[in-house]
Amino acid sequence: MIKNDLFLKALNNETVNRPPVWMMRQAGRYLPEFMAIKEKYDFFTRCKTPELASEITVQPIRIIKPDAAILFSDILVVPQAMGIQVELQDNIGPVLPNPIRKASDVDNVFIPDINETLGYVMDAIDMTREKLNNEVPLIGFAGSPWTIFCYAVEGKGSKSFDKAKGFCFTEPAAAHALLQKITDTTILYLKEKVKHGVNAVQIFDSWGGMLSPTDYQEFSWFYMNQIVEALAPETKVIVFGKGCWFALNDMAKSKASALGVDWTITARNARYLTGGKITLQGNFDPSRLLSTIPTIKKMVHQMIDEFGKDNYIVNLGHGILPNIPVDHAKAFIEAVKEYNK
């Protein structure tokens, strides 16, 4: 039995004394302990070495003490496993040297054997669970098919992903074929994570907000919902679409257990668009962690008041920034633990 099961209670729509709290990207770059590991090992070495990935995962549990751990990894290990080369370049970020630009490129992408290509992730889960010793739940994650597609076609990060969108509109059959391959791989990947004991999974649709509501349905939600449908019978599924407030109503009708929301939507509107029943997660602006500690605590309490303590998981509206002082991250977590209504 997990000693602190507040996060799981929120996903089960149970009444709680206070909402649970964790932070996207909590295992990472704002912690000096993480930076010490980063100085010794490159990014994908950290991802692919279970001893390192598990250590990084549990660092925030020891230091800032959130109510859930999220496995240290990256969404781009999935395209790597599918035969798409991915590199991480300093001051640039992820780069895919051979982006997919035509139908024949899609033919070269394969659905891999998960244990052969991503077995190191499963080993990291096993080691992490041992280190956590049932203290808190462990979250596994994957990128949405659309978000992976964006990197695979664009070749790197972008402000507009116009090459990725252009591929959808000029080569729709090939685009859908690639999206389906990513979807099928992601389902296999997340199911394997569940077998190894993660307590919930989150799907990150980081670039869904780049699409119009109509195109979002065709090129993102159609595929993401396949993952939700496949995983919901086996575990709790959280869907987070950055900038995708327009899709919240459709997402709320799915089998997802919770929906993440970013800071561009009010709690009232998020509750309204989702029908007021499904668990919501978010939506503190990550930059607001640069405010004074008293301000952070006041704003967190106000946020909980607006969302309500039940059917709610406190989180940021996106990943924590690297320049956030650790004391401010701790204050965010402590503010939730101090909440009493």
C-alpha positions in Angstrom: 0.0 0.0 0.0 1.2 3.5 -0.8 1.6 5.6 2.3 0.7 8.9 0.8 -2.2 8.1 -1.6 -3.7 11.6 -1.8 -2.8 11.9 -5.5 -4.6 8.6 -6.3 -7.6 9.7 -4.2 -8.0 12.8 -6.3 -7.9 10.7 -9.5 -10.6 8.5 -8.0 -12.8 11.6 -7.3 -12.6 10.9 -3.5 -13.1 13.6 -0.9 -9.8 14.9 0.6 -8.7 17.2 3.3 -6.5 19.1 0.9 -5.6 18.6 -2.8 -2.4 16.7 -3.7 0.5 18.6 -5.3 3.3 17.8 -7.7 5.1 19.8 -10.4 5.8 19.1 -14.0 9.5 18.7 -14.6 10.0 18.5 -10.8 12.8 16.0 -11.4 15.3 18.3 -13.0 17.0 21.5 -13.8 16.1 23.8 -10.9 17.7 21.5 -8.3 21.5 21.8 -7.6 21.6 18.0 -7.0 20.3 17.5 -10.5 22.8 19.9 -12.0 25.6 18.0 -10.3 24.6 14.9 -12.2 24.1 16.9 -15.4 27.7 18.1 -15.3 28.9 14.5 -15.4 26.5 12.9 -17.9 24.9 14.0 -21.1 21.1 14.1 -21.4 20.3 10.8 -23.1 22.9 9.0 -20.9 20.9 10.2 -17.9 17.7 9.0 -19.5 19.1 5.6 -20.5 21.0 4.8 -17.3 18.4 3.4 -14.9 20.5 4.2 -11.9 20.7 7.9 -12.9 17.1 8.2 -14.0 15.8 6.7 -10.8 18.1 8.9 -8.6 16.9 12.0 -10.5 13.3 10.9 -10.1 13.5 10.6 -6.3 15.5 13.8 -5.7 12.5 16.1 -5.5 10.7 13.6 -3.2 13.5 14.0 -0.7 14.0 17.8 -1.2 10.7 19.5 -1.9 8.4 16.6 -0.9 5.5 16.6 -3.4 2.7 14.0 -3.2 3.8 12.1 -6.4 6.9 11.3 -8.3 7.2 11.5 -12.1 9.8 9.3 -13.8 12.7 11.2 -15.2 12.8 10.5 -18.9 11.9 12.4 -22.1 9.1 12.2 -24.7 11.7 11.8 -27.5 12.9 8.4 -26.4 9.8 7.1 -28.3 10.8 8.4 -31.8 14.3 7.2 -31.0 12.9 3.7 -30.5 11.1 4.0 -33.8 14.2 4.5 -35.8 14.2 8.3 -35.8 17.5 9.8 -34.8 17.3 12.4 -32.0 20.2 14.5 -30.6 20.2 17.1 -27.9 22.3 20.1 -28.8 23.5 22.7 -26.4 21.6 26.0 -26.6 19.3 24.5 -29.3 17.5 21.6 -27.6 16.3 18.5 -29.4 17.4 18.1 -33.0 16.4 15.4 -35.4 19.0 15.4 -38.2 16.8 13.5 -40.7 13.3 15.0 -40.4 10.4 13.2 -42.0 9.4 15.2 -45.1 7.8 12.7 -47.5 5.7 9.6 -47.6 8.7 7.3 -48.2 10.3 8.6 -45.0 7.2 7.4 -43.1 7.7 3.9 -44.5 11.1 3.7 -42.8 9.6 4.4 -39.3 8.7 1.2 -37.5 6.7 0.1 -34.4 9.5 -1.3 -32.1 9.7 -4.1 -29.6 9.3 -2.0 -26.5 11.5 -4.2 -24.2 14.3 -4.3 -26.8 14.3 -0.5 -27.5 13.0 1.0 -24.2 13.8 -1.6 -21.7 16.0 0.9 -19.9 12.9 2.9 -19.0 11.3 -0.2 -17.4 14.5 -0.8 -15.5 14.4 2.8 -14.2 10.8 2.2 -13.1 11.8 -0.9 -11.2 14.7 0.9 -9.4 12.6 4.0 -8.7 9.8 2.0 -7.1 12.4 0.3 -4.9 13.8 3.7 -3.8 10.4 5.2 -3.3 9.5 2.3 -1.0 5.7 3.0 -1.4 6.0 6.5 0.0 4.2 8.2 -2.9 2.7 7.2 -6.3 4.9 7.1 -9.4 3.7 8.7 -12.7 4.8 7.5 -16.1 4.4 9.7 -19.1 4.6 10.0 -22.9 4.3 12.8 -25.4 1.1 13.0 -27.5 1.3 11.6 -31.0 0.9 15.2 -32.4 3.7 16.5 -30.3 6.1 13.7 -31.3 5.0 14.2 -34.9 5.9 17.9 -34.7 9.5 17.2 -33.7 9.8 14.3 -36.2 8.7 16.5 -39.1 10.0 19.9 -38.1 13.4 18.5 -37.0 13.6 20.7 -34.0 11.6 23.0 -31.8 9.7 25.8 -33.4 7.4 28.8 -32.6 4.9 27.7 -35.3 5.7 24.2 -36.4 4.6 25.3 -39.9 6.6 22.5 -41.6 4.8 19.9 -39.5 1.4 21.5 -40.1 2.3 21.8 -43.8 3.0 18.1 -44.0 -0.4 17.3 -42.6 -2.2 19.5 -45.2 -0.1 18.5 -48.3 0.5 14.8 -47.4 -2.5 13.9 -45.2 -2.3 10.2 -45.8 1.4 10.0 -44.9 0.8 12.3 -41.9 -2.0 10.1 -40.6 0.1 7.0 -41.2 3.0 8.5 -39.1 0.6 9.6 -36.4 -0.9 6.1 -36.2 2.5 4.5 -35.9 3.4 6.9 -33.0 0.1 6.2 -31.4 0.5 2.4 -31.6 4.0 2.6 -30.2 2.9 4.9 -27.4 0.2 2.5 -26.3 2.6 -0.4 -26.1 5.1 1.8 -24.3 2.7 3.0 -21.6 1.1 -0.4 -21.1 4.6 -1.7 -20.4 5.1 1.0 -17.9 1.9 0.0 -16.2 3.1 -3.6 -16.0 6.2 -2.4 -14.2 4.1 -0.6 -11.6 3.6 3.1 -12.4 0.4 4.2 -10.6 -0.8 6.6 -13.3 0.2 8.0 -16.7 0.2 11.4 -18.2 0.1 12.3 -21.9 1.7 15.6 -22.7 0.4 17.5 -25.7 2.8 20.3 -25.6 2.1 21.6 -29.1 -1.6 20.9 -29.5 -2.3 24.7 -29.1 -0.6 25.2 -32.5 -3.6 23.7 -34.3 -7.0 25.2 -34.9 -9.9 23.5 -33.0 -11.0 21.6 -36.2 -7.4 20.5 -37.1 -6.8 19.6 -33.4 -9.6 17.0 -33.6 -8.2 15.4 -36.7 -4.5 15.5 -36.0 -4.2 15.4 -32.3 -7.2 14.4 -30.2 -8.2 11.5 -32.5 -4.9 9.8 -31.7 -4.6 10.9 -28.1 -8.0 9.5 -27.4 -6.9 6.1 -28.8 -4.2 6.1 -26.1 -6.7 7.1 -23.4 -9.1 4.3 -24.5 -6.4 1.7 -24.5 -4.9 2.7 -21.1 -8.0 3.6 -19.1 -8.9 0.0 -18.3 -5.5 -0.5 -16.8 -4.6 2.7 -15.0 -5.5 6.3 -14.4 -4.8 8.6 -17.4 -4.1 12.3 -17.2 -4.3 14.4 -20.4 -2.5 17.7 -20.6 -2.8 19.8 -23.6 -1.0 23.1 -23.4 -3.0 25.9 -25.1 -5.9 23.4 -25.8 -8.7 24.9 -23.7 -10.9 24.7 -26.7 -10.8 20.9 -26.5 -11.5 20.5 -22.8 -15.2 19.7 -23.4 -14.4 16.8 -25.7 -11.5 15.6 -23.4 -13.9 15.6 -20.4 -16.2 13.2 -22.3 -13.3 10.7 -22.7 -12.2 8.0 -20.3 -9.4 10.2 -18.9 -9.3 10.5 -15.1 -7.9 14.0 -15.0 -7.2 16.9 -17.4 -4.3 19.3 -17.0 -4.9 23.0 -17.7 -2.4 25.8 -18.3 -2.4 29.3 -16.8 -4.3 30.9 -19.7 -7.7 29.7 -18.5 -9.5 30.5 -15.2 -10.5 27.8 -12.8 -14.2 28.8 -13.4 -14.0 28.4 -17.1 -12.1 25.1 -16.9 -14.8 23.7 -14.6 -17.5 25.0 -16.9 -16.0 23.6 -20.1 -15.4 20.2 -18.4 -18.8 19.9 -16.8 -17.6 20.4 -13.3 -17.0 16.7 -12.4 -13.7 15.5 -13.8 -10.5 16.0 -11.8 -8.5 19.0 -13.0 -4.8 19.6 -12.7 -2.9 22.9 -12.8 -2.6 25.7 -13.4 0.0 28.0 -11.7 2.1 30.1 -14.1 5.6 28.6 -13.7 7.1 32.2 -13.9 5.0 33.1 -10.8 7.4 31.0 -8.7 9.8 34.0 -9.1 7.4 36.0 -6.9 8.1 36.4 -3.2 7.3 33.4 -1.0 4.4 35.1 0.8 2.9 36.0 -2.6 3.4 32.4 -3.9 1.6 31.0 -0.8 -1.2 33.5 -1.1 -1.7 32.8 -4.8 -1.7 29.0 -4.3 -4.4 29.3 -1.6 -6.5 31.5 -3.9 -6.0 29.0 -6.7 -7.2 26.1 -4.5 -10.2 28.2 -3.4 -11.1 28.8 -7.1 -10.7 25.2 -8.2 -12.1 23.6 -5.0 -10.1 21.2 -2.8 -11.8 18.1 -4.3 -11.4 16.7 -7.9 -8.3 18.8 -8.1 -4.5 18.3 -8.3 -2.3 21.3 -7.7 0.4 21.7 -10.3 2.0 24.3 -12.6 0.6 25.2 -15.9 3.7 23.8 -17.6 7.1 22.6 -16.5 9.1 24.3 -13.7 11.7 26.8 -15.1 15.4 26.3 -14.5 15.9 29.7 -12.7 13.4 29.0 -9.9 15.0 29.1 -6.4 14.5 25.8 -4.6 13.0 27.6 -1.6 10.3 29.0 -3.9 9.5 25.5 -5.2 9.4 24.2 -1.6 7.0 27.1 -0.8 4.7 26.1 -3.6 4.5 22.6 -2.2 4.2 23.8 1.4 1.4 26.2 0.6 -0.7 23.3 -0.5 0.1 21.2 2.6 -0.8 24.2 4.8 -4.1 24.6 3.1 -7.1 23.9 5.3 -10.7 24.7 4.4 
